């Protein structure tokens, strides 16, 4: 004898259609019924969801009749029961799984991934982008190729090998930390202390083992860097990732948690905002700076045309900068020069000078005296080098 079927709450066609409309709405409108999306200050989130369901049903041609909000609440409970929705609160809108993005948001994300994969050489992002390219191939066809068109790009290119698969394929293995990124990233998010080996130090420092808390992988200008905190004294530093060997040893699998990681990372980025470049100073300097007792040096550079025009454009080059135009040139009607003024910790003067050197003949350092001297010496060396080369050419 056949087993009598169990009548399901959604056996009724109208109830089933309502559940399908709810699912379709959550798919097509991720974040629906968030606090920001409410049509009126006192509107119930379910009322907003119900309105979106009516619009969705009409757009896709699914029969849908208005329902009571308690019924809609039961439908949401059903989706939670089957794991379609999580059991947590959705104060900022309903979405399914990791699908928290609307379709119009997708090109922005894909553009960012494409840049990081292509120009910054991020191997993990490259694999993810390739996977998404396959999954969204049909959607890209439907948009006539607009989905993957690189409307935005971040062109700064990594100048070293970063992709282990590419290194293997090209037989260019470098034995760097890029070969153990997954372990490194796990140490970052769990706050695990690790031991790594700095095999190259181009700033007259020693190559050595370092016991640190890794805080962040930071891309800057032409390379990836590791932001880290010394386990023994809390000193914060940033070093090029490719200058560490593949050696990585976890010192304690317990870890200190994300809260401590966040605190140290916030201090790091405050130091970056205060200074210029990535040098965070020696332990003594850094401790004074973190306590607010380190005196800052007033730096002043005079830039002449045409460089002065570009300097004036950089309104947000540094949070503490001042750009002071000089008197107007009678011929051009533009300032004859502009003075760039900023207060910096001494640790930043070296990297600041690199920026000034880019504008060589159109820049004159006015203060501090140490930076004035450094600029003069650099120009003198350059003149000497060209003079020697000219004499050599004459002899040949």
C-alpha positions as CSV (number, residue, x, y, z in Angstrom):
1,X,0.0,0.0,0.0
2,X,1.4,3.4,-1.0
3,X,2.4,5.7,1.8
4,X,0.1,8.6,2.3
5,X,1.9,11.8,1.3
6,X,2.4,14.4,3.9
7,X,0.7,17.7,3.0
8,X,3.4,20.4,3.1
9,X,2.6,24.0,4.2
10,X,3.7,25.1,0.7
11,X,1.8,22.5,-1.2
12,X,-0.7,25.2,-2.0
13,X,0.3,27.0,-5.3
14,X,-0.2,30.5,-3.9
15,X,2.0,29.7,-0.9
16,X,4.6,28.2,-3.1
17,X,4.6,31.2,-5.4
18,X,4.9,33.5,-2.5
19,X,8.0,31.7,-1.2
20,X,9.5,31.8,-4.7
21,X,8.8,35.5,-5.0
22,X,10.5,36.0,-1.6
23,X,13.6,34.1,-2.7
24,X,13.7,35.9,-6.0
25,X,13.4,39.3,-4.2
26,X,16.3,38.4,-1.9
27,X,18.4,37.4,-4.9
28,X,17.7,40.5,-7.0
29,X,17.7,43.0,-4.1
30,X,20.4,42.0,-1.7
31,X,20.2,44.2,1.4
32,X,16.5,44.7,1.0
33,X,14.8,46.1,4.1
34,X,18.0,47.6,5.6
35,X,17.6,50.5,7.9
36,X,18.9,52.9,5.2
37,X,16.4,51.5,2.7
38,X,13.2,52.2,4.6
39,X,10.8,54.5,2.8
40,X,9.5,56.1,6.0
41,X,11.1,56.7,9.4
42,X,8.6,54.3,11.2
43,X,8.0,51.8,8.4
44,X,8.3,48.2,9.4
45,X,11.2,46.3,7.7
46,X,8.7,43.6,6.6
47,X,6.5,46.2,4.9
48,X,9.5,47.3,2.8
49,X,10.3,43.7,1.9
50,X,6.6,43.1,1.0
51,X,6.7,46.1,-1.4
52,X,9.8,44.8,-3.0
53,X,8.2,41.4,-3.4
54,X,5.2,43.0,-5.2
55,X,7.6,44.8,-7.6
56,X,9.7,41.7,-8.2
57,X,6.6,39.5,-8.9
58,X,5.4,42.0,-11.5
59,X,8.8,42.3,-13.1
60,X,9.3,38.5,-13.5
61,X,5.7,37.7,-14.1
62,X,5.0,35.5,-11.1
63,X,1.5,35.5,-9.6
64,X,1.6,37.1,-6.2
65,X,-1.1,38.3,-3.9
66,X,-0.7,40.6,-0.9
67,X,-0.1,38.7,2.3
68,X,-0.2,39.6,6.0
69,X,3.1,40.5,7.6
70,X,2.9,37.5,10.1
71,X,2.7,35.2,7.1
72,X,5.8,36.8,5.6
73,X,7.5,36.4,8.9
74,X,6.7,32.7,8.8
75,X,8.2,32.4,5.3
76,X,11.4,34.0,6.6
77,X,11.4,31.5,9.5
78,X,11.1,28.7,6.9
79,X,14.1,29.9,5.0
80,X,16.1,30.1,8.3
81,X,15.0,26.5,9.1
82,X,16.4,25.2,5.9
83,X,19.6,27.2,6.2
84,X,18.8,29.4,3.2
85,X,19.0,32.4,5.6
86,X,21.2,32.5,8.6
87,X,19.7,32.6,12.0
88,X,21.3,36.0,12.9
89,X,19.5,39.3,12.8
90,X,19.3,41.1,9.4
91,X,19.3,44.7,10.7
92,X,21.0,45.9,7.6
93,X,18.9,44.1,5.1
94,X,18.3,40.5,3.9
95,X,20.7,38.7,1.6
96,X,21.4,35.1,0.7
97,X,24.7,33.5,1.8
98,X,27.6,35.6,0.5
99,X,25.4,37.3,-2.1
100,X,25.4,40.7,-0.4
101,X,26.0,42.6,-3.6
102,X,23.5,43.9,-6.2
103,X,24.3,43.3,-9.9
104,X,25.1,46.9,-10.5
105,X,27.8,46.7,-7.8
106,X,29.5,43.8,-9.5
107,X,31.5,45.7,-12.2
108,X,33.1,47.9,-9.5
109,X,34.3,44.8,-7.6
110,X,35.5,43.0,-10.7
111,X,37.4,46.1,-11.8
112,X,39.2,46.2,-8.4
113,X,39.9,42.5,-8.5
114,X,41.3,42.7,-12.1
115,X,43.7,45.5,-11.2
116,X,45.0,43.7,-8.1
117,X,45.4,40.5,-10.0
118,X,47.0,42.0,-13.1
119,X,49.1,44.9,-11.8
120,X,49.8,44.2,-8.2
121,X,50.4,40.5,-9.0
122,X,48.1,39.1,-6.3
123,X,48.0,35.3,-7.1
124,X,45.1,34.5,-4.9
125,X,43.0,37.3,-6.4
126,X,44.1,36.2,-9.8
127,X,42.7,32.8,-9.2
128,X,39.4,34.2,-7.8
129,X,39.1,36.5,-10.8
130,X,39.5,33.6,-13.2
131,X,36.9,31.7,-11.4
132,X,34.4,34.6,-11.4
133,X,35.2,35.1,-15.1
134,X,33.9,31.6,-15.8
135,X,30.9,31.9,-13.5
136,X,29.8,35.2,-15.0
137,X,30.6,34.4,-18.6
138,X,26.9,34.3,-19.6
139,X,26.1,37.4,-17.6
140,X,29.0,39.2,-19.4
141,X,27.5,38.1,-22.8
142,X,24.1,39.4,-21.8
143,X,25.7,42.8,-20.9
144,X,27.6,42.8,-24.3
145,X,30.9,42.7,-22.5
146,X,30.3,45.6,-20.2
147,X,30.5,43.5,-17.0
148,X,34.3,42.8,-17.4
149,X,35.3,46.0,-19.2
150,X,38.0,47.7,-17.0
151,X,36.3,51.1,-16.5
152,X,38.6,51.6,-13.5
153,X,42.2,50.3,-13.0
154,X,45.0,50.8,-10.5
155,X,48.0,50.7,-12.7
156,X,50.9,50.6,-10.1
157,X,52.8,47.5,-11.0
158,X,54.7,45.2,-8.7
159,X,58.4,45.2,-9.8
160,X,59.2,41.8,-8.3
161,X,57.8,38.2,-8.8
162,X,54.7,37.7,-6.6
163,X,52.9,34.6,-8.1
164,X,54.3,31.2,-7.1
165,X,52.6,29.5,-10.0
166,X,54.0,32.0,-12.4
167,X,57.5,31.6,-10.9
168,X,57.3,27.8,-11.3
169,X,56.1,28.1,-14.9
170,X,58.9,30.5,-15.8
171,X,61.5,28.7,-13.6
172,X,62.0,31.9,-11.6
173,X,61.6,30.7,-8.1
174,X,62.6,33.3,-5.5
175,X,62.0,31.4,-2.3
176,X,60.1,34.3,-0.7
177,X,57.2,34.7,1.7
178,X,54.9,34.8,-1.4
179,X,55.2,31.0,-1.4
180,X,53.5,30.8,2.1
181,X,50.9,33.6,1.9
182,X,48.0,31.4,3.2
183,X,49.9,30.7,6.5
184,X,50.9,34.3,6.8
185,X,47.3,35.5,6.3
186,X,46.0,33.0,8.8
187,X,48.6,34.4,11.3
188,X,47.3,37.9,10.6
189,X,43.6,37.2,11.2
190,X,44.3,35.1,14.3
191,X,47.0,37.3,15.8
192,X,49.6,34.5,15.8
193,X,53.3,35.4,16.6
194,X,55.6,34.1,13.9
195,X,59.3,33.9,13.2
196,X,60.5,34.9,9.7
197,X,63.8,35.6,8.1
198,X,64.8,38.9,6.5
199,X,67.4,37.8,3.9
200,X,68.0,41.3,2.4
201,X,68.2,44.6,4.2
202,X,69.1,47.4,1.8
203,X,69.2,50.1,4.5
204,X,72.5,49.1,6.1
205,X,70.6,46.9,8.6
206,X,71.3,43.3,9.5
207,X,69.7,40.3,7.9
208,X,68.2,38.3,10.7
209,X,65.4,36.3,12.1
210,X,62.4,38.4,13.2
211,X,59.8,37.3,15.8
212,X,56.7,39.4,15.0
213,X,53.0,39.7,15.0
214,X,52.1,40.2,11.3
215,X,49.4,42.9,11.0
216,X,48.7,43.5,7.3
217,X,49.8,43.0,3.7
218,X,50.1,46.5,2.3
219,X,50.6,47.4,-1.4
220,X,52.6,50.6,-1.8
221,X,53.9,52.1,-5.0
222,X,55.7,49.2,-6.6
223,X,55.6,46.3,-4.2
224,X,53.9,44.4,-1.4
225,X,55.0,45.1,2.1
226,X,54.4,43.3,5.5
227,X,53.3,45.5,8.4
228,X,54.5,43.9,11.6
229,X,54.9,44.3,15.3
230,X,58.0,43.1,17.2
231,X,57.0,40.4,19.7
232,X,59.5,41.5,22.3
233,X,59.1,45.3,22.4
234,X,56.0,46.2,20.3
235,X,58.1,48.1,17.7
236,X,56.1,48.6,14.5
237,X,57.8,48.3,11.2
238,X,57.1,47.8,7.5
239,X,59.4,45.7,5.2
240,X,59.2,44.4,1.6
241,X,57.6,41.0,1.5
242,X,60.0,39.6,-1.1
243,X,63.0,40.4,1.1
244,X,61.9,37.6,3.5
245,X,62.6,34.0,2.7
246,X,59.9,31.3,2.5
247,X,60.8,30.4,6.1
248,X,57.8,30.9,8.5
249,X,57.4,29.4,11.9
250,X,54.4,29.9,14.1
251,X,55.6,30.5,17.7
252,X,52.2,30.2,19.5
253,X,49.1,28.6,18.0
254,X,46.9,30.3,20.5
255,X,47.3,33.9,19.2
256,X,46.2,37.2,20.7
257,X,43.0,37.7,18.8
258,X,41.8,40.4,16.3
259,X,41.2,43.1,18.9
260,X,44.9,43.4,19.7
261,X,45.7,43.2,15.9
262,X,43.3,46.1,15.2
263,X,44.8,48.3,17.9
264,X,48.3,47.9,16.6
265,X,47.2,48.3,13.0
266,X,45.4,51.6,13.9
267,X,48.6,52.9,15.5
268,X,50.6,51.9,12.4
269,X,48.3,53.8,10.1
270,X,48.3,56.9,12.4
271,X,52.1,56.8,12.1
272,X,51.8,56.6,8.3
273,X,49.5,59.6,8.3
274,X,51.8,61.6,10.4
275,X,54.9,60.8,8.4
276,X,55.9,60.5,4.7
277,X,56.5,57.1,3.2
278,X,56.8,53.8,5.1
279,X,59.7,54.3,7.5
280,X,58.1,54.2,11.0
281,X,61.4,55.1,12.8
282,X,63.5,53.3,15.4
283,X,62.0,52.0,18.7
284,X,62.9,55.1,20.8
285,X,61.7,57.6,18.2
286,X,58.5,55.6,17.6
287,X,57.7,55.4,21.3
288,X,58.1,59.1,21.7
289,X,55.9,59.8,18.7
290,X,53.2,57.4,19.9
291,X,53.2,59.3,23.2
292,X,53.0,62.7,21.5
293,X,56.4,63.9,22.8
294,X,58.5,63.7,19.6
295,X,59.2,67.1,18.2
296,X,58.3,67.5,14.5
297,X,60.5,69.3,12.0
298,X,59.1,72.2,9.9
299,X,59.8,71.4,6.3
300,X,59.6,74.0,3.6
301,X,60.3,73.5,-0.2
302,X,59.8,76.1,-2.9
303,X,58.6,74.8,-6.2
304,X,58.8,76.8,-9.4
305,X,56.8,76.5,-12.6
306,X,55.8,74.3,-14.3
307,X,56.1,71.9,-11.3
308,X,54.3,74.4,-9.0
309,X,51.1,73.9,-10.9
310,X,51.1,70.2,-10.1
311,X,52.0,70.9,-6.5
312,X,48.9,73.1,-6.1
313,X,46.7,70.3,-7.5
314,X,47.7,68.0,-4.6
315,X,45.3,69.4,-2.0
316,X,45.4,66.2,0.0
317,X,49.0,65.0,-0.4
318,X,49.4,65.2,3.4
319,X,46.9,65.9,6.2
320,X,49.1,68.6,7.7
321,X,50.4,70.4,4.6
322,X,50.1,74.0,3.6
323,X,50.6,75.3,0.1
324,X,51.5,79.0,0.0
325,X,51.5,80.7,-3.5
326,X,54.2,83.3,-4.1
327,X,53.7,86.6,-6.0
328,X,52.3,86.4,-9.4
329,X,54.6,86.4,-12.4
330,X,53.8,89.4,-14.6
331,X,54.1,87.4,-17.9
332,X,52.0,84.4,-17.0
333,X,49.7,85.8,-14.3
334,X,50.4,82.7,-12.2
335,X,52.4,82.4,-9.0
336,X,56.1,82.6,-9.7
337,X,56.5,79.8,-7.1
338,X,54.6,78.0,-4.4
339,X,56.0,77.0,-1.0
340,X,55.1,73.6,0.3
341,X,55.1,73.5,4.1
342,X,54.6,70.5,6.3
343,X,55.8,69.2,9.7
344,X,57.3,65.8,9.7
345,X,59.1,63.5,12.1
346,X,62.8,63.1,11.3
347,X,62.2,59.5,10.3
348,X,60.4,60.7,7.2
349,X,62.9,63.2,5.8
350,X,64.7,60.6,3.7
351,X,61.6,59.5,1.8
352,X,60.3,63.0,1.6
353,X,63.6,64.0,-0.1
354,X,63.0,61.2,-2.7
355,X,59.8,63.0,-3.6
356,X,61.5,66.4,-3.9
357,X,64.3,64.9,-6.1
358,X,61.7,64.0,-8.7
359,X,61.3,67.7,-9.4
360,X,65.0,68.4,-9.2
361,X,65.6,71.6,-11.2
362,X,62.2,73.1,-10.2
363,X,62.6,72.5,-6.4
364,X,64.6,74.4,-3.7
365,X,64.6,73.1,-0.2
366,X,64.4,76.0,2.3
367,X,64.2,74.1,5.6
368,X,65.3,72.2,7.7
369,X,69.1,72.8,7.3
370,X,69.8,69.1,7.2
371,X,67.5,68.6,4.2
372,X,68.9,71.7,2.5
373,X,72.4,70.3,2.8
374,X,71.3,66.9,1.5
375,X,69.6,68.5,-1.5
376,X,72.7,70.6,-2.3
377,X,75.0,67.6,-2.0
378,X,72.8,65.5,-4.3
379,X,72.8,68.2,-6.9
380,X,76.6,68.6,-6.6
381,X,77.2,64.9,-7.0
382,X,75.0,64.9,-10.1
383,X,76.8,67.8,-11.6
384,X,80.1,66.1,-10.9
385,X,78.9,62.9,-12.5
386,X,77.8,64.6,-15.7
387,X,81.1,66.6,-15.8
388,X,83.2,63.4,-15.5
389,X,81.2,61.8,-18.2
390,X,81.6,64.7,-20.5
391,X,85.4,64.7,-20.0
392,X,85.4,61.0,-20.6
393,X,83.5,61.4,-23.9
394,X,85.9,64.1,-25.0
395,X,88.9,61.8,-24.4
396,X,87.3,59.0,-26.4
